[in-house]
Amino acid sequence: MTKIFGSTVNETIDAFQPMHLGSKGNERASKRRIAFGRIIVSILLIIAGTIFVLGTKNSELGAAIFGAVMGYWLK
């Protein structure tokens, strides 16, 4: 089976799966913190890219930011 999404998406989805009995809570909490950090940074970069595309003459930088965020999540 071919993987459509990369490891970043899979790790983020796994971080928000319900905990099972016997699983380590601290490990799950650190995975969730990492996932929240990824999401927040990605949202901030998308907002910055949108500002560059719509608000300034430097739309190439905004397009590069969008491409970087897409590449990060699909790697």
C-alpha positions, 0 to 999 in steps of 0.5 A, spaced: 500 500 500 502 506 498 503 512 503 499 518 501 501 522 507 508 522 510 511 521 517 509 528 520 501 527 519 502 520 521 505 522 528 500 527 529 494 523 528 497 518 533 499 523 538 491 524 539 489 517 539 485 515 545 490 512 550 490 505 552 490 501 559 498 500 560 500 506 556 505 511 558 502 517 560 508 522 560 510 519 553 503 521 550 503 528 553 510 529 550 507 527 543 501 531 544 506 537 546 510 536 539 504 535 535 501 542 538 507 545 537 507 543 529 500 545 528 501 552 531 508 553 528 504 551 521 498 556 522 503 562 524 507 560 517 501 560 513 498 566 516 505 570 514 505 567 507 498 569 506 500 576 509 506 576 504 502 574 498 496 579 499 499 585 502 506 586 499 509 585 492 513 580 495 509 574 493 514 569 491 516 569 499 509 567 501 509 562 495 515 559 498 512 559 505 506 555 503 511 550 499 515 549 505 509 548 510 506 543 505 513 540 504 514 539 511 507 536 512 507 531 506 514 529 507 
